[in-house]
Amino acid sequence: MIAPWEGAPAVAGSARFGMELFEISYLDIPLLTWLLAAAIALGVIVVLRLVQAVVARRLARLAKRTETRIDDLFLEVVNRTKFLFL
């Protein structure tokens, strides 16, 4: 079976160019694997930010109902958690 790009003249934007893009590798790891890893990392970051927001919201509600200082402290720790520590 002949691939669609074989024998066809090379033009910008051809299907062969798209296939060559995925043949690129860095440290012997294909580009597609790097893209997948980046997508997973981005997804994990988004989920962690959502969890942080939900926990902060629930702790804020709890802190309003109680008189103890410990829940206020936990809320402040969650709110001050920096991105790199997630």
N, C-alpha and C positions, 0 to 999 in steps of 0.2 A: 504494500500500500504506500502511495506517495503522499507525503505531507503537502498541504495546500501551498506552503511557501516555497517548496522545492521547484526549481525551474521557472519560477515567477521572477520578474525583474525586481530588484531591491528598490523599494520606495520608502520614504519616511512614513512612519505610522503603520507599516506592514505587520502582519501577524508574527513574522519571524523576529522582529525587534522585540515584541512583547515576550516571546519565549526566551530570548537571550537575556532579558532582564532577570528572569528567575534562575538563570544559570550562574549568576554572579554569586561569589561566596567570599566570606571574610573569616579568617581563621579556620578554613575548611568547613564552615557552616553555611549552608545555602541561604540566600536572601529571604526566601519564604519562611524559613525557620526563625530568622531574626524578626521578621514582621509579626509572626505568630507570638513570639515571646514578648514583643512590645505591646501587642494588643492585650495579652493576658495581664501584663504589668499594669497597663492603663485600667483595665477592668478591676483589678484588685485595689488600685488606688481609689477608684470611684466607690467601690463597695465599702472600703474602710472609712471614707469620708461620710458616707451615708450612715454607717453604724455610729460613728462619732456624733453626728448630729442628732440621731435618735436617742442615744444615751444621754447627751447633754439636755435634750428637751425633757426627758423623763426625770432626770435628776433635778432639773429646775422646778418641776411640778412638786416633787417630793420635798425639796428644800423649802418651798412656800408653806407646806402643811406642817412641818416639824419645827421645833424650837432648838434642836441640837445644832451644833456647829459642824459636826463631822460631814453631814451631807453637803453643806455649803463648801467645805474643803474639797470633797470629791468633785463637785461641779466645777470648781475653779481649776482643778487639775485637768479635767477633761477639756475644758474650754481653752486652756493654755497649752495643750499638747500640740507640739509643732509637727509639721508634715513629715519630717525625716524620722520621727519616732514612731510613726504609724507603721 
